[in-house]
Amino acid sequence: MLQRSAGVGGALALGPLLSPAAEAAAAAHAVPAGAAAAKDLYRAIGVRPLINARGTFTILSGSLMLPQVREAIDQASRQYVHLDELADAVGRRLAELTKAEFGLVSSGCAAAMTHATAACVAGGNPDLHVRIPDLTGFQKTEVIIPKHSRNVYEAAISAVGVKIVEVSTRQELEAAIGPQTALVYIMAGPRVDKSELNTKVIAEVAKPRGVPVLVDAAAEILTIPNVHLGHGADLVAYSGGKAIRGPQSAGLLLGREDLVRAAWVHSAPHHGFARGFKVGKEEAMGMLMAVEMWVRRDHDAEYARWESWLRYIARRVSSVQGVTTEVVQPEGLSNRTPSLRILWEEKRLGVSGKTVMDTLYADEPRIALNQTGGSGRTGVSITPYMLSPGDEKAIARRLVEVLRDPPAPPEPPKPPSVQVGGTWAVKIQYLAGSSTAHRLQLTQSGDKVTGSHTGEFVTRELTGTVSGDTVRLRSVYPESHGDALDFTFTGTVAGGSMRGDLDMGEYLKATWTATRAG
């Protein structure tokens, strides 16, 4: 029997529910009106819609807006308002709803972080604002980030022009804070909660020194009263198009009124570096409605519905011999939803979890799942957060079909017919430019390749394989540095040259050629 884990930090103490509560739950999960027309709209330009059982990933367009949010956006689009007046009114209403001092609707969580940083650097001073990101002559020029919170999203902070200072202990934090410190940034999550340098400790050190603390809670549920502000943070940022189910192009900044109001000064429609982070009246009212609905939705009923969908899928796929299922309850507040792990032995069923995932993503209906595994087993996992009623039936049907009649396995690797050990000079042809700065230092042992990949500025470890005359090499620059780069070179080898395609993950595709150096 599925069991729901207990709420965290009063996460479900959300104020009055809709009456009756069942109607709110039904409205929250209703199939969007005009969904078929929306599919036709996308297909008309050659884009295939999908069933999202993977999660609130921005690349998969986040979540679906609530019907009430769509209605608010439509109504807001029919009149004119003054945006400064709107920001003030929305900010005061967000404060009433969330129990924070003030609120701001931004063009996404990353924009909220940028505006918050600018507020802590420039304080709403227009003489300073127009200089950003050139901080020459500024007093506040540094942002402290604990090592556990280094991540790709900190680019939204460094975009203001600040220097990032990394710390690992309380002693390092105390030593790093000075007159130049604008703020301390934390990425919320279990790593922070379990760390000796958690939000409460950071606030104990920073606040007496007059340094604000900003928490990035992008994918979290909205806790009321806010758990992070309760732990001593001054500001907290959320994505609007994830758990809260507002516009995908919107976010929230909540917290100290003086800093949130200053963040508005440093945002669009005001001129300067952040003019591009524009929020229209439609997104502002749509995001406000999403928060209005958050405090009225029956979250327990929603969770029960997610579990019922997982039970249905589990029953169906368990009819395939050798398949087992397991419901995993969430930890922490981010993407707070149960998930279903479906596992099997690859040799017994003749198919891997990756192949099942790729097959369902390529077929019709297009279904996005997660790959999983463990203890010698392979499989897929399902997140019900973003599903609409009926999606669970399509997922179960396709999984059973593919597991009972799997596609042909990929061609097995061939013995290597080439040697790639040595140093290679690489030319990469990007979409609108090229680079000759890359180098590969390779060591080959049988069909396995190890070595390093040096790019424009950084060197990262590399691993790969050789099959016949085909090579596949992958290098990763880890997110712990505040950036993440993932390069996969696939190509053929002929004498002293290699050439093929380059997959750069979120930075899309390129082509490459390489020649042996020396």
C-alpha positions as CSV (number, residue, x, y, z in Angstrom):
1,M,0.0,0.0,0.0
2,L,1.3,3.4,-0.8
3,Q,2.1,5.6,2.1
4,R,2.5,9.4,2.0
5,S,5.5,10.8,3.9
6,A,4.8,13.5,6.5
7,G,4.9,17.2,5.5
8,V,8.0,19.2,6.0
9,G,8.3,22.5,7.9
10,G,4.5,23.0,7.9
11,A,4.5,22.7,4.1
12,L,0.8,21.9,4.0
13,A,-0.4,24.5,6.4
14,L,-1.7,26.5,3.5
15,G,-4.7,28.4,4.7
16,P,-8.4,27.8,3.7
17,L,-9.2,25.4,0.9
18,L,-11.7,25.8,-1.9
19,S,-15.2,24.7,-0.9
20,P,-15.9,22.0,-1.6
21,A,-12.2,20.8,-1.5
22,A,-12.9,18.1,-4.1
23,E,-13.8,20.7,-6.7
24,A,-10.4,22.4,-6.2
25,A,-8.5,19.2,-6.6
26,A,-10.5,18.4,-9.8
27,A,-9.9,21.9,-11.2
28,A,-6.2,21.6,-10.4
29,H,-5.9,18.4,-12.4
30,A,-8.5,18.9,-15.1
31,V,-7.4,18.3,-18.6
32,P,-6.7,21.8,-19.9
33,A,-9.5,23.2,-22.0
34,G,-8.5,23.2,-25.6
35,A,-5.7,20.7,-25.1
36,A,-6.4,19.0,-28.4
37,A,-6.4,22.4,-30.1
38,A,-3.0,23.2,-28.5
39,K,-1.6,19.9,-29.9
40,D,-2.8,20.9,-33.3
41,L,-1.2,24.3,-32.9
42,Y,2.2,22.8,-32.1
43,R,1.9,20.1,-34.8
44,A,1.0,22.8,-37.4
45,I,4.6,24.0,-37.1
46,G,6.2,20.6,-36.8
47,V,6.6,20.4,-33.0
48,R,5.5,17.1,-31.3
49,P,3.8,17.6,-27.9
50,L,4.6,15.1,-25.2
51,I,3.3,13.5,-22.0
52,N,5.6,14.7,-19.2
53,A,6.3,12.0,-16.7
54,R,9.8,13.2,-16.1
55,G,9.3,16.3,-13.9
56,T,9.2,20.1,-13.9
57,F,12.2,20.5,-16.2
58,T,12.3,23.9,-18.0
59,I,13.5,22.2,-21.2
60,L,10.2,20.3,-21.1
61,S,8.3,23.6,-20.6
62,G,7.9,23.2,-16.8
63,S,4.3,22.6,-15.7
64,L,0.8,23.3,-17.1
65,M,-0.8,26.5,-15.9
66,L,-3.9,26.1,-13.8
67,P,-7.2,27.0,-15.5
68,Q,-7.6,30.0,-13.1
69,V,-4.1,31.3,-14.1
70,R,-5.0,31.1,-17.8
71,E,-8.2,33.0,-17.1
72,A,-6.3,35.7,-15.2
73,I,-3.9,36.1,-18.0
74,D,-6.7,36.5,-20.5
75,Q,-8.5,39.1,-18.4
76,A,-5.2,41.0,-17.7
77,S,-4.5,41.2,-21.4
78,R,-7.6,43.3,-22.0
79,Q,-6.7,46.5,-20.2
80,Y,-3.8,48.8,-19.7
81,V,-2.1,49.6,-16.3
82,H,1.0,51.4,-15.0
83,L,3.5,48.7,-14.2
84,D,5.0,50.5,-11.2
85,E,1.6,50.7,-9.7
86,L,0.9,47.1,-10.6
87,A,4.2,45.9,-9.0
88,D,3.3,47.7,-5.7
89,A,-0.2,46.2,-5.6
90,V,0.9,42.7,-6.5
91,G,3.8,42.9,-4.0
92,R,1.4,43.9,-1.2
93,R,-1.0,41.1,-2.1
94,L,1.8,38.5,-2.3
95,A,2.8,39.6,1.2
96,E,-0.7,39.0,2.5
97,L,-0.9,35.5,0.9
98,T,2.6,34.3,1.8
99,K,3.2,36.1,5.1
100,A,6.4,37.5,3.8
101,E,7.1,41.3,4.1
102,F,6.8,41.9,0.3
103,G,6.8,40.1,-3.0
104,L,7.9,40.5,-6.6
105,V,6.9,38.7,-9.8
106,S,10.0,38.2,-12.0
107,S,10.6,36.6,-15.4
108,G,11.6,33.3,-13.8
109,C,13.5,32.3,-10.7
110,A,16.9,33.1,-12.2
111,A,15.7,36.7,-12.9
112,A,14.5,36.9,-9.3
113,M,18.1,36.0,-8.2
114,T,19.6,38.6,-10.5
115,H,17.3,41.3,-9.2
116,A,18.0,40.3,-5.6
117,T,21.7,40.5,-6.2
118,A,21.4,43.9,-7.8
119,A,19.3,45.0,-4.8
120,C,22.0,43.9,-2.4
121,V,24.8,45.5,-4.6
122,A,23.1,48.8,-5.5
123,G,20.2,49.1,-3.1
124,G,17.9,50.8,-5.6
125,N,20.4,53.6,-6.3
126,P,20.0,54.6,-10.0
127,D,23.6,56.0,-10.2
128,L,24.8,52.6,-9.3
129,H,22.1,50.7,-11.3
130,V,23.2,52.2,-14.6
131,R,26.8,51.0,-14.1
132,I,25.9,47.3,-13.5
133,P,27.6,45.0,-14.4
134,D,30.7,47.2,-14.2
135,L,31.2,47.4,-10.4
136,T,34.3,49.5,-10.5
137,G,34.1,51.9,-7.5
138,F,31.2,49.9,-5.8
139,Q,31.5,48.9,-2.2
140,K,29.5,45.7,-2.5
141,T,31.3,43.6,-5.1
142,E,31.3,40.0,-3.7
143,V,28.8,37.2,-3.1
144,I,29.6,34.3,-0.8
145,I,28.4,30.8,-1.9
146,P,29.0,27.8,0.3
147,K,30.6,24.9,-1.6
148,H,27.5,22.8,-1.2
149,S,25.5,25.4,-3.1
150,R,27.8,25.9,-6.2
151,N,25.6,25.2,-9.2
152,V,24.9,26.3,-12.8
153,Y,22.2,28.8,-11.7
154,E,24.6,31.0,-9.9
155,A,25.3,32.6,-13.3
156,A,22.2,34.6,-12.6
157,I,24.2,36.1,-9.7
158,S,27.5,36.6,-11.3
159,A,25.8,38.3,-14.2
160,V,25.5,41.4,-12.0
161,G,29.4,41.6,-12.1
162,V,30.1,40.3,-8.6
163,K,33.0,38.1,-7.6
164,I,32.1,34.7,-6.2
165,V,33.8,33.6,-3.0
166,E,33.5,30.0,-2.0
167,V,33.5,28.8,1.6
168,S,33.1,25.4,3.2
169,T,33.0,26.0,7.0
170,R,31.6,28.5,9.4
171,Q,35.1,29.7,10.1
172,E,35.7,30.4,6.4
173,L,32.3,32.2,6.2
174,E,33.2,34.4,9.1
175,A,36.6,35.3,7.6
176,A,35.1,35.9,4.1
177,I,32.5,38.5,5.2
178,G,33.6,42.1,4.9
179,P,32.5,45.5,3.8
180,Q,32.6,44.2,0.2
181,T,30.2,41.3,0.8
182,A,26.8,41.9,-0.9
183,L,25.0,38.7,0.1
184,V,25.3,35.0,0.8
185,Y,23.6,32.7,-1.7
186,I,22.2,29.2,-0.8
187,M,20.6,26.7,-3.1
188,A,17.9,25.0,-1.0
189,G,17.9,21.2,-0.7
190,P,18.9,18.2,1.5
191,R,22.6,18.9,1.1
192,V,22.1,22.3,2.8
193,D,19.8,21.0,5.5
194,K,22.2,18.3,6.5
195,S,25.3,20.5,6.3
196,E,27.0,22.1,9.3
197,L,26.7,25.3,7.2
198,N,23.0,25.2,6.9
199,T,20.7,28.2,6.5
200,K,20.2,28.8,10.2
201,V,24.0,28.8,10.8
202,I,24.7,31.1,7.8
203,A,22.0,33.5,9.0
204,E,23.5,33.5,12.5
205,V,26.8,34.6,11.0
206,A,25.6,36.9,8.2
207,K,22.8,38.9,9.7
208,P,24.7,40.5,12.6
209,R,27.2,41.8,10.0
210,G,24.4,43.3,7.9
211,V,24.8,40.8,5.1
212,P,21.5,39.5,3.5
213,V,21.0,35.8,2.8
214,L,19.2,34.7,-0.4
215,V,17.8,31.2,-0.8
216,D,17.2,29.7,-4.3
217,A,14.1,27.4,-3.8
218,A,13.2,27.2,-7.5
219,A,11.5,23.8,-7.6
220,E,10.1,23.8,-4.1
221,I,6.6,23.9,-2.9
222,L,5.6,27.2,-1.4
223,T,5.7,26.9,2.4
224,I,3.5,29.4,4.4
225,P,4.9,30.7,6.7
226,N,8.0,30.5,4.6
227,V,10.4,27.9,6.0
228,H,13.6,29.6,4.6
229,L,12.6,33.1,5.9
230,G,11.8,31.4,9.2
231,H,15.3,30.0,9.3
232,G,16.7,33.5,9.0
233,A,17.0,34.1,5.3
234,D,16.2,37.6,4.0
235,L,15.1,36.6,0.5
236,V,13.8,33.5,-1.2
237,A,13.3,32.9,-4.9
238,Y,10.8,30.5,-6.6
239,S,10.1,29.4,-10.1
240,G,6.5,30.3,-11.1
241,G,6.1,27.5,-13.7
242,K,7.0,24.5,-11.5
243,A,5.2,23.4,-8.3
244,I,3.1,26.6,-8.1
245,R,1.8,26.1,-11.7
246,G,1.9,29.7,-12.8
247,P,3.3,31.0,-16.1
248,Q,6.5,29.3,-17.1
249,S,8.1,32.7,-17.8
250,A,7.4,33.9,-14.2
251,G,9.1,33.6,-10.8
252,L,8.7,35.0,-7.3
253,L,11.0,36.9,-5.0
254,L,9.8,37.1,-1.4
255,G,11.2,38.6,1.8
256,R,12.5,41.8,3.2
257,E,10.4,44.7,1.9
258,D,13.3,47.1,1.4
259,L,15.3,44.6,-0.7
260,V,12.4,43.3,-2.7
261,R,11.3,46.9,-3.6
262,A,14.9,47.6,-4.6
263,A,14.9,44.5,-6.7
264,W,11.9,46.0,-8.6
265,V,13.9,49.2,-9.2
266,H,16.7,47.0,-10.8
267,S,14.3,45.1,-13.0
268,A,12.4,45.9,-16.2
269,P,10.6,48.0,-17.4
270,H,13.3,50.2,-15.9
271,H,16.3,50.7,-18.2
272,G,19.7,49.3,-17.6
273,F,21.3,45.8,-17.7
274,A,18.0,44.0,-16.7
275,R,15.7,45.6,-19.2
276,G,15.6,42.2,-21.0
277,F,14.0,40.6,-17.9
278,K,10.6,42.1,-18.7
279,V,7.4,40.9,-16.9
280,G,4.2,41.9,-18.6
281,K,0.9,42.7,-16.8
282,E,-0.3,39.3,-17.9
283,E,2.5,37.3,-16.3
284,A,2.2,39.4,-13.1
285,M,-1.5,38.7,-12.7
286,G,-1.2,35.1,-13.8
287,M,1.6,34.5,-11.2
288,L,-0.5,36.3,-8.5
289,M,-3.4,34.0,-9.3
290,A,-1.2,31.0,-9.1
291,V,-0.3,32.0,-5.5
292,E,-3.9,32.7,-4.7
293,M,-4.8,29.2,-5.9
294,W,-1.8,27.7,-4.0
295,V,-3.3,28.7,-0.7
296,R,-6.8,27.4,-1.8
297,R,-5.9,24.1,-3.5
298,D,-6.5,20.8,-1.7
299,H,-2.9,19.5,-1.7
300,D,-3.8,16.3,0.1
301,A,-6.3,15.4,-2.6
302,E,-3.7,16.2,-5.3
303,Y,-1.2,13.9,-3.6
304,A,-3.7,11.1,-3.3
305,R,-4.5,11.5,-7.0
306,W,-0.8,11.2,-8.0
307,E,-0.6,8.0,-5.9
308,S,-3.7,6.6,-7.5
309,W,-2.1,7.1,-11.0
310,L,1.1,5.4,-9.8
311,R,-0.9,2.5,-8.4
312,Y,-2.7,2.1,-11.8
313,I,0.6,2.0,-13.7
314,A,2.2,-0.4,-11.2
315,R,-0.7,-2.8,-11.5
316,R,-0.5,-2.8,-15.3
317,V,3.3,-3.2,-15.7
318,S,3.4,-5.9,-12.9
319,S,1.5,-8.1,-15.3
320,V,4.8,-8.5,-17.2
321,Q,6.8,-11.4,-15.7
322,G,10.0,-10.2,-14.1
323,V,8.9,-6.6,-13.6
324,T,8.8,-5.2,-10.1
325,T,7.6,-1.7,-8.9
326,E,8.5,0.5,-6.0
327,V,7.0,3.8,-4.9
328,V,9.6,6.3,-3.7
329,Q,8.4,9.1,-1.4
330,P,10.1,12.5,-1.7
331,E,12.8,14.0,0.5
332,G,12.8,17.7,1.1
333,L,10.5,20.3,-0.5
334,S,11.8,20.3,-4.2
335,N,9.5,18.6,-6.6
336,R,7.5,17.2,-3.7
337,T,5.8,14.2,-5.3
338,P,5.9,10.4,-5.1
339,S,7.6,8.6,-8.0
340,L,7.3,5.0,-9.3
341,R,10.4,2.9,-10.0
342,I,9.9,0.1,-12.5
343,L,12.7,-2.4,-12.5
344,W,13.6,-5.6,-14.3
345,E,16.7,-7.7,-15.3
346,E,17.9,-6.6,-18.7
347,K,19.0,-10.1,-19.8
348,R,15.6,-11.6,-18.9
349,L,13.5,-9.1,-20.8
350,G,16.1,-8.3,-23.5
351,V,15.8,-4.5,-23.1
352,S,17.5,-1.8,-21.0
353,G,15.8,1.0,-19.2
354,K,17.5,3.5,-21.5
355,T,16.1,1.8,-24.6
356,V,12.6,1.8,-23.1
357,M,12.9,5.5,-22.2
358,D,14.2,6.4,-25.7
359,T,11.6,4.2,-27.4
360,L,8.7,5.9,-25.6
361,Y,10.1,9.3,-26.3
362,A,10.4,8.6,-30.0
363,D,7.1,6.9,-30.4
364,E,3.5,8.2,-30.4
365,P,2.2,9.3,-28.0
366,R,5.5,10.9,-27.1
367,I,6.3,10.1,-23.4
368,A,9.1,11.5,-21.4
369,L,10.3,9.2,-18.5
370,N,13.4,8.9,-16.4
371,Q,15.9,6.2,-16.6
372,T,16.8,4.3,-13.3
373,G,18.3,1.1,-12.0
374,G,20.2,-0.5,-9.1
375,S,21.3,-3.8,-7.7
376,G,22.0,-5.2,-11.1
377,R,18.6,-4.2,-12.5
378,T,17.6,-1.7,-15.1
379,G,14.4,0.3,-15.4
380,V,12.5,3.6,-15.7
381,S,10.8,5.9,-13.2
382,I,7.7,8.0,-13.4
383,T,7.0,11.3,-11.8
384,P,3.2,12.0,-11.8
385,Y,3.5,15.7,-10.8
386,M,3.0,17.0,-14.4
387,L,0.5,14.5,-15.6
388,S,-3.0,15.2,-16.7
389,P,-5.9,12.7,-16.2
390,G,-5.7,9.9,-18.7
391,D,-1.9,10.2,-19.1
392,E,-1.4,7.4,-16.7
393,K,-3.4,5.0,-19.0
394,A,-1.3,5.9,-22.0
395,I,1.9,5.4,-20.1
396,A,0.9,2.1,-18.7
397,R,-0.3,0.8,-22.1
398,R,2.9,1.7,-23.9
399,L,5.2,0.4,-21.1
400,V,3.4,-3.0,-21.2
401,E,3.7,-3.1,-25.0
402,V,7.4,-2.3,-25.1
403,L,8.3,-4.6,-22.2
404,R,6.4,-7.6,-23.7
405,D,7.7,-6.9,-27.3
406,P,10.9,-4.9,-26.9
407,P,12.7,-3.3,-29.9
408,A,15.8,-5.0,-31.2
409,P,18.9,-4.4,-29.0
410,P,21.6,-2.1,-30.3
411,E,24.4,-3.6,-32.4
412,P,27.1,-5.0,-30.1
413,P,30.5,-3.3,-30.1
414,K,33.2,-4.5,-32.5
415,P,36.8,-5.1,-31.7
416,P,38.9,-2.0,-32.2
417,S,40.5,-1.6,-35.6
418,V,42.2,1.7,-34.8
419,Q,44.5,3.2,-32.2
420,V,43.7,6.7,-30.9
421,G,46.3,7.1,-28.1
422,G,48.2,10.3,-28.2
423,T,47.5,14.0,-28.5
424,W,44.9,15.4,-30.9
425,A,44.3,19.0,-32.1
426,V,40.6,19.5,-32.4
427,K,38.6,22.0,-34.5
428,I,34.9,22.5,-33.5
429,Q,32.4,24.1,-35.9
430,Y,29.6,25.6,-33.8
431,L,26.4,27.1,-35.2
432,A,27.9,30.5,-35.8
433,G,31.6,30.2,-35.1
434,S,34.5,27.8,-34.7
435,S,37.3,27.0,-32.3
436,T,40.8,25.5,-32.8
437,A,41.7,25.7,-29.1
438,H,40.6,22.2,-28.0
439,R,43.0,19.3,-27.4
440,L,42.4,15.7,-26.6
441,Q,45.1,13.7,-24.7
442,L,44.1,10.0,-25.1
443,T,45.3,6.7,-23.7
444,Q,43.8,3.5,-25.2
445,S,43.6,0.1,-23.6
446,G,41.7,-2.4,-25.7
447,D,38.4,-0.8,-26.5
448,K,38.6,1.6,-23.5
449,V,39.9,5.2,-23.7
450,T,40.8,7.6,-20.9
451,G,42.5,11.0,-20.9
452,S,41.7,14.6,-20.8
453,H,39.9,17.3,-22.9
454,T,41.2,20.8,-22.8
455,G,38.9,23.6,-24.1
456,E,39.2,27.3,-24.2
457,F,39.7,27.8,-20.5
458,V,39.3,24.5,-18.6
459,T,40.6,20.9,-18.7
460,R,38.3,18.0,-17.8
461,E,38.6,14.3,-17.5
462,L,37.6,12.2,-20.5
463,T,36.5,8.6,-21.0
464,G,35.4,6.7,-24.1
465,T,35.3,3.6,-26.2
466,V,36.4,2.4,-29.6
467,S,34.3,0.0,-31.7
468,G,35.8,-0.9,-35.1
469,D,36.9,2.5,-36.5
470,T,34.3,4.4,-34.5
471,V,35.2,6.4,-31.4
472,R,32.9,7.8,-28.7
473,L,34.5,10.2,-26.2
474,R,32.8,12.0,-23.3
475,S,34.2,14.8,-21.1
476,V,32.4,16.5,-18.2
477,Y,33.1,19.7,-16.3
478,P,31.3,19.2,-13.0
479,E,28.6,21.6,-11.7
480,S,30.5,21.9,-8.4
481,H,32.5,24.7,-10.1
482,G,29.4,26.7,-10.8
483,D,29.3,25.7,-14.4
484,A,28.5,22.4,-16.2
485,L,29.8,21.4,-19.6
486,D,29.1,18.0,-21.1
487,F,30.8,17.2,-24.5
488,T,30.3,13.8,-26.3
489,F,32.4,13.4,-29.4
490,T,31.3,10.6,-31.8
491,G,33.1,10.0,-35.0
492,T,35.3,7.8,-37.2
493,V,39.0,7.4,-37.3
494,A,41.1,7.2,-40.5
495,G,44.8,7.3,-40.1
496,G,45.9,10.5,-38.4
497,S,42.5,12.1,-38.4
498,M,39.1,11.9,-36.7
499,R,35.8,13.6,-37.6
500,G,32.2,13.4,-36.5
501,D,29.4,14.9,-34.5
502,L,29.6,16.7,-31.2
503,D,26.7,16.6,-28.7
504,M,27.0,19.5,-26.1
505,G,23.9,18.7,-24.1
506,E,21.9,21.9,-23.5
507,Y,24.2,23.8,-26.0
508,L,23.0,21.5,-28.8
509,K,25.1,20.1,-31.6
510,A,28.3,20.8,-33.5
511,T,30.7,19.0,-35.8
512,W,34.4,18.3,-35.1
513,T,37.6,17.2,-36.8
514,A,40.9,16.2,-35.1
515,T,44.4,15.6,-36.3
516,R,47.3,14.0,-34.4
517,A,49.6,16.6,-32.9
518,G,53.2,16.1,-33.9
